[in-house]
């Protein structure tokens, strides 16, 4: 969730326009427009307000009209901040409602398993978020509410996110099996030249679990129509937000940078021969039909099984995280200021890290210790490798935010067989995790009892 940069009343009006497809516009407009009198001077007839209505029943709980309106406001705000074109209103509502149904089913299952996030744990999580934004809890709360996000609602969203994460860890992460033969095969493959990374966008048209031939044909037809629109020059991000059933749909299907070793083999095969900007054909998997867009390629650093000696780097950093409060521009500007202070010998790196870094290493002056190749994300590793001992990088972007990096020293070290196998296990786990998560979400959605009540909501 990214905080709004425009007044909340503008979001209310935008949400009212977007909600027409499910009969939501009448209520939102009625709430935003004051009562009026006729031009003749006689009082107008009393305005009739519709009560909140049920849009869907999920097992034994309901999703209401107002809940969807609230979610529309938040997601529309975020997509605009990320410059993602909004889907047509009806499809936007459908995507949001399906996401809410899936979230509700996850939260219900989490409660069945006894997964609870008590207020003490929640308070600590919220306090950490405030601390990462260099604010007191009171300042953070005031900022949220000034930007139109009630603090109580923010707390509950964080509680729900933590619950769903713990549920996925229980149901997916902890059940991934990696055999010794898989590790052996991975290490054998690493003996050949590898290390390609892909920046990808993704559309998934999901098929139900145990789908009939007719259902599969219908979903294939839908996927083919999406692919036709993409090939005709359609905006991939907008089409992902409109049609994709993946959890990344409302971020335009952005998968970021992925090492080929951490992608399903089906995806790697489909990317073979594609040039930057091109789109794959339909990719059939057990979860449905996928479409990939290749946004970029680059070489990645990997640890080779054939090598017994690798270079280690002792490094420290200052991290400014990008979140609801701190924009990418804010983070980059702050680090640029800190870099200037370092260049002018006006401050010590470790002192600035303790004061400004949003990382647990801040208490150690930003010291990350000795780093092996592959221990960090590729963006960080490339910048680190380009530095000489003592040098400080320019602000570097990674999935965690923006960094200033300083290399302290380097050395050669032997890679033990045990560490090689550990690295292999981590890579195999990441390769399996996305597909396993999507498969689990599909099964959870298919098992849920869902009843739509659009007619009642009009």
Order of alpha helices (4+ residues) and beta strands (2+ residues): alpha-alpha-beta-beta-alpha-alpha-alpha-alpha-alpha-alpha-beta-alpha-alpha-beta-alpha-beta-beta-beta-alpha-alpha-beta-alpha-beta-beta-alpha-beta
